[in-house]
Amino acid sequence: MGFYAKVFILALIQGAAELLPVSSSAHVILAEKLMGLDPSRPDMVFLLVMLHTGTMFAAIVYFWSSWKALLFPPPEHAGSGRRFMLMILLATAATGFLGLGLQHVIERVVLEGFLQHPKGEIEQLFRSLPLIGSALTAAGLLILLSSRFSSQEGKRSAEVSPRLALVIGLVQGLCLPFRGFSRSGATISAGLMGGLPRKFAEEFSFALAVVLTPPLIAREGWKLWKLLHAPEGANAQLLELLLPGLIGMALSFLSGLAALRLLSAVLARGRWAWFGIYCLAFAAMVFIAAWQGV
């Protein structure tokens, strides 16, 4: 299979799975391993960054009308837009605090301290299918648990309290280092368990994703640049990576729009638990792949 065919497959998988609560990283990493690719390689990390960029734009396009209404409400509800943005920023701050703290512990204490790696990098966890399967199992169980909290949809308030924003942000921070622990699945679940309506929980979750994604893209891009050593060599290699990355970004954007339509339809019908069942089933597949030595 040619490289561009692999990029096409990965882009479709990323676009669909990133915007569904089933962990795009788990799907992409397993697909990369099945196709003989190393998900921790700099070019694969760069490609994943570009695929995430495509899905970020898909979320912006899909949710823009809803976010516009929330951010710029009628004059009689002018304060609600500022409150929505403040809750987004509060949740993002909690995500950064926990996510960066966990990354430091994993890289410096676990990988370098206990496992004696010469240089701890969080990407080293991408190779561990058992860890990914465990994170998928946790995400599936959380989704199934939260589905029991959404039965009284009509009695819920579309307003995020500071306490709930902190909880959702901390849950999102817990997802960052662990591939397989679906970010959207965890944050929407936390919103449902905190009393948010299904549609608003979805809108809040993806607003968080859009705020969080650019810093993550910049971080991964900077790490890639450092890995490519000399400036002359870096420019040449980046140009070679740019074309497949742009193609992948466009494809992930299109498949992401389709995935968001599916997610909204499933949430509207109260079938949130379906995604939890899928996560558990896919976790079983990941464990089988690990057992088979993939």
C-alpha positions as CSV (number, residue, x, y, z in Angstrom):
1,M,0.0,0.0,0.0
2,G,1.4,3.4,-1.0
3,F,2.0,6.1,1.6
4,Y,-0.7,8.4,0.3
5,A,-3.2,5.6,0.5
6,K,-2.2,5.2,4.1
7,V,-2.7,8.9,4.6
8,F,-6.1,8.7,3.1
9,I,-7.1,5.9,5.4
10,L,-5.7,7.6,8.5
11,A,-7.4,10.9,7.6
12,L,-10.8,9.2,7.3
13,I,-10.3,7.4,10.6
14,Q,-9.1,10.5,12.4
15,G,-11.9,12.7,11.1
16,A,-14.6,10.3,12.0
17,A,-13.2,9.1,15.4
18,E,-11.9,12.5,16.6
19,L,-15.4,14.0,16.7
20,L,-17.1,10.9,18.0
21,P,-16.5,9.9,21.6
22,V,-14.6,6.8,20.7
23,S,-10.9,8.0,20.8
24,S,-9.4,8.9,17.5
25,S,-5.9,8.4,18.8
26,A,-6.6,4.7,19.7
27,H,-8.1,4.1,16.2
28,V,-5.3,5.9,14.4
29,I,-2.5,4.3,16.4
30,L,-3.9,0.8,15.8
31,A,-4.3,1.5,12.1
32,E,-0.7,2.8,11.9
33,K,0.6,-0.3,13.6
34,L,-1.4,-2.6,11.3
35,M,0.0,-0.7,8.3
36,G,3.6,-1.0,9.6
37,L,3.9,2.7,10.7
38,D,5.5,3.9,14.0
39,P,3.1,6.3,15.7
40,S,6.0,7.9,17.7
41,R,8.0,8.8,14.6
42,P,8.3,12.6,14.0
43,D,6.6,12.4,10.6
44,M,3.7,10.5,12.0
45,V,3.4,12.9,14.9
46,F,3.3,15.8,12.4
47,L,0.7,14.0,10.3
48,L,-1.5,13.5,13.4
49,V,-1.1,17.2,14.2
50,M,-2.4,18.1,10.7
51,L,-5.3,15.7,11.0
52,H,-6.2,17.3,14.3
53,T,-6.2,20.7,12.6
54,G,-8.7,19.4,10.1
55,T,-11.1,18.2,12.7
56,M,-10.7,21.5,14.6
57,F,-11.9,23.4,11.6
58,A,-14.8,20.9,11.1
59,A,-15.9,21.6,14.7
60,I,-15.7,25.4,14.1
61,V,-17.8,25.2,10.9
62,Y,-20.4,22.8,12.4
63,F,-20.9,24.6,15.8
64,W,-20.4,28.2,14.7
65,S,-24.0,29.2,14.6
66,S,-24.7,27.7,18.1
67,W,-21.6,29.3,19.5
68,K,-22.4,32.6,17.9
69,A,-25.8,32.6,19.7
70,L,-24.2,31.7,23.0
71,L,-21.4,34.3,22.7
72,F,-23.5,37.1,21.3
73,P,-27.0,36.8,22.9
74,P,-29.8,39.4,22.7
75,P,-29.2,42.6,24.8
76,E,-31.5,41.3,27.6
77,H,-29.1,38.3,28.1
78,A,-25.8,40.1,27.4
79,G,-24.1,38.6,30.5
80,S,-24.6,35.0,29.4
81,G,-22.1,35.3,26.6
82,R,-19.3,36.6,28.9
83,R,-20.2,33.8,31.4
84,F,-20.0,31.1,28.7
85,M,-16.5,32.4,27.7
86,L,-15.3,32.6,31.3
87,M,-16.4,29.0,31.9
88,I,-14.5,27.9,28.8
89,L,-11.4,29.7,30.0
90,L,-11.8,28.3,33.6
91,A,-12.1,24.7,32.3
92,T,-9.1,25.2,29.9
93,A,-7.0,26.5,32.8
94,A,-7.9,23.4,34.8
95,T,-7.0,21.2,31.8
96,G,-3.6,22.9,31.5
97,F,-2.8,22.5,35.2
98,L,-3.7,18.8,35.4
99,G,-2.6,17.8,31.9
100,L,0.9,19.5,32.1
101,G,1.3,18.2,35.6
102,L,0.5,14.6,34.5
103,Q,2.9,14.9,31.6
104,H,5.7,16.0,33.8
105,V,5.1,13.1,36.2
106,I,4.9,10.6,33.4
107,E,8.0,11.9,31.5
108,R,10.3,12.7,34.4
109,V,9.2,10.4,37.2
110,V,7.8,7.3,35.4
111,L,9.7,7.1,32.1
112,E,13.1,8.6,33.2
113,G,13.0,7.7,36.9
114,F,11.4,4.3,37.2
115,L,11.9,2.9,33.6
116,Q,15.3,4.5,33.1
117,H,14.6,6.0,29.6
118,P,17.4,8.4,28.6
119,K,14.8,11.0,27.6
120,G,11.2,10.7,28.6
121,E,8.7,11.7,25.9
122,I,4.9,11.2,26.3
123,E,4.8,9.9,22.7
124,Q,6.5,6.8,24.0
125,L,3.2,5.7,25.4
126,F,1.8,5.6,21.9
127,R,3.4,2.3,21.4
128,S,1.6,0.6,24.2
129,L,-1.6,-1.1,23.0
130,P,-2.4,-2.5,26.5
131,L,-2.4,1.0,27.9
132,I,-4.6,2.3,25.0
133,G,-7.0,-0.6,25.6
134,S,-7.2,0.2,29.3
135,A,-7.9,3.9,28.6
136,L,-10.6,2.9,26.1
137,T,-12.2,0.6,28.6
138,A,-12.3,3.5,31.2
139,A,-13.8,5.8,28.6
140,G,-16.5,3.3,27.7
141,L,-17.5,2.7,31.3
142,L,-17.7,6.5,31.9
143,I,-20.0,6.9,28.9
144,L,-22.2,4.1,30.0
145,L,-22.4,5.6,33.5
146,S,-23.2,9.1,32.3
147,S,-25.9,7.8,30.0
148,R,-27.9,7.0,33.1
149,F,-27.9,10.7,34.1
150,S,-29.6,12.0,30.9
151,S,-33.1,10.6,31.3
152,Q,-34.7,13.8,32.6
153,E,-33.6,16.0,29.6
154,G,-36.3,18.6,29.9
155,K,-35.5,19.5,33.5
156,R,-31.8,20.4,32.8
157,S,-30.4,23.9,32.8
158,A,-28.1,25.0,29.9
159,E,-25.7,26.8,32.3
160,V,-22.2,25.7,33.4
161,S,-21.4,26.6,37.0
162,P,-17.7,27.4,37.9
163,R,-17.6,24.1,39.9
164,L,-18.8,22.1,36.9
165,A,-16.4,23.9,34.5
166,L,-13.5,23.0,36.8
167,V,-14.6,19.3,36.9
168,I,-15.0,19.2,33.1
169,G,-11.6,20.8,32.7
170,L,-9.9,18.4,35.0
171,V,-11.5,15.5,33.3
172,Q,-10.2,16.8,30.0
173,G,-6.7,17.2,31.5
174,L,-6.8,13.6,32.5
175,C,-7.4,12.6,28.9
176,L,-4.5,14.4,27.4
177,P,-1.6,12.0,28.2
178,F,-3.6,8.8,27.7
179,R,-4.4,7.8,24.1
180,G,-7.7,5.9,24.2
181,F,-9.4,8.0,26.9
182,S,-11.7,9.9,24.6
183,R,-11.6,13.6,25.3
184,S,-15.1,14.3,23.8
185,G,-16.5,11.2,25.5
186,A,-15.1,12.1,28.9
187,T,-16.1,15.8,28.8
188,I,-19.6,15.3,27.4
189,S,-20.1,12.5,30.0
190,A,-18.9,14.9,32.8
191,G,-21.4,17.5,31.5
192,L,-24.3,15.1,31.5
193,M,-23.4,13.9,35.0
194,G,-23.3,17.5,36.1
195,G,-26.8,18.2,34.8
196,L,-26.3,19.8,31.4
197,P,-28.7,19.1,28.5
198,R,-27.2,16.7,25.9
199,K,-27.0,19.4,23.1
200,F,-25.3,22.0,25.4
201,A,-22.9,19.4,26.8
202,E,-21.8,18.6,23.2
203,E,-21.4,22.3,22.4
204,F,-19.4,23.1,25.5
205,S,-17.2,20.0,25.0
206,F,-16.2,21.0,21.4
207,A,-15.8,24.7,22.4
208,L,-13.2,23.4,24.8
209,A,-11.6,21.4,22.0
210,V,-11.3,24.4,19.7
211,V,-9.6,26.5,22.5
212,L,-7.3,23.6,23.4
213,T,-6.2,22.4,20.0
214,P,-4.1,25.3,18.7
215,P,-1.7,25.2,21.7
216,L,-1.3,21.4,21.3
217,I,-0.7,21.9,17.6
218,A,2.0,24.5,18.3
219,R,3.6,22.3,21.0
220,E,3.8,19.3,18.7
221,G,5.1,21.4,15.8
222,W,7.8,22.8,18.0
223,K,8.9,19.4,19.2
224,L,9.0,18.2,15.6
225,W,11.1,21.2,14.6
226,K,13.6,20.4,17.4
227,L,13.8,16.8,16.3
228,L,14.7,17.8,12.8
229,H,18.0,19.3,14.0
230,A,19.7,21.6,11.4
231,P,17.6,24.4,9.9
232,E,18.5,23.4,6.3
233,G,17.6,19.8,6.8
234,A,14.4,20.8,8.7
235,N,13.2,22.9,5.9
236,A,13.6,20.2,3.4
237,Q,12.0,17.5,5.5
238,L,9.1,19.8,6.5
239,L,8.3,20.5,2.8
240,E,8.2,16.7,2.3
241,L,5.8,16.3,5.2
242,L,3.6,19.3,4.3
243,L,1.8,17.9,1.2
244,P,0.5,14.6,2.9
245,G,-0.3,16.7,5.9
246,L,-2.4,19.1,4.0
247,I,-4.2,16.3,2.1
248,G,-4.9,14.6,5.4
249,M,-6.1,17.8,6.9
250,A,-8.7,18.3,4.1
251,L,-9.9,14.7,4.3
252,S,-10.2,14.8,8.1
253,F,-12.2,18.0,7.8
254,L,-14.8,16.4,5.5
255,S,-15.1,13.2,7.5
256,G,-15.2,15.2,10.7
257,L,-18.3,17.1,9.5
258,A,-20.0,13.8,8.8
259,A,-19.1,12.5,12.2
260,L,-20.5,15.5,14.0
261,R,-23.8,15.1,12.2
262,L,-23.9,11.5,13.4
263,L,-23.0,12.4,17.0
264,S,-25.7,15.1,17.2
265,A,-28.3,12.7,15.9
266,V,-27.3,10.0,18.4
267,L,-27.3,12.4,21.3
268,A,-30.7,13.8,20.2
269,R,-32.2,10.4,20.3
270,G,-30.8,9.6,23.7
271,R,-28.5,6.8,22.5
272,W,-25.3,8.1,24.2
273,A,-24.7,4.6,25.7
274,W,-24.1,3.2,22.2
275,F,-20.7,4.9,22.1
276,G,-19.8,3.4,25.5
277,I,-20.6,-0.1,24.2
278,Y,-18.5,0.6,21.1
279,C,-15.5,1.8,23.2
280,L,-15.6,-1.5,25.2
281,A,-15.8,-3.5,22.0
282,F,-12.9,-1.7,20.4
283,A,-10.9,-2.0,23.6
284,A,-11.3,-5.8,23.3
285,M,-10.0,-5.5,19.7
286,V,-7.0,-3.5,20.9
287,F,-6.2,-6.1,23.6
288,I,-6.4,-8.9,21.0
289,A,-4.1,-6.9,18.7
290,A,-1.6,-6.5,21.6
291,W,-1.8,-10.2,22.4
292,Q,-1.1,-11.0,18.7
293,G,2.0,-8.9,18.9
294,V,0.9,-6.0,16.6
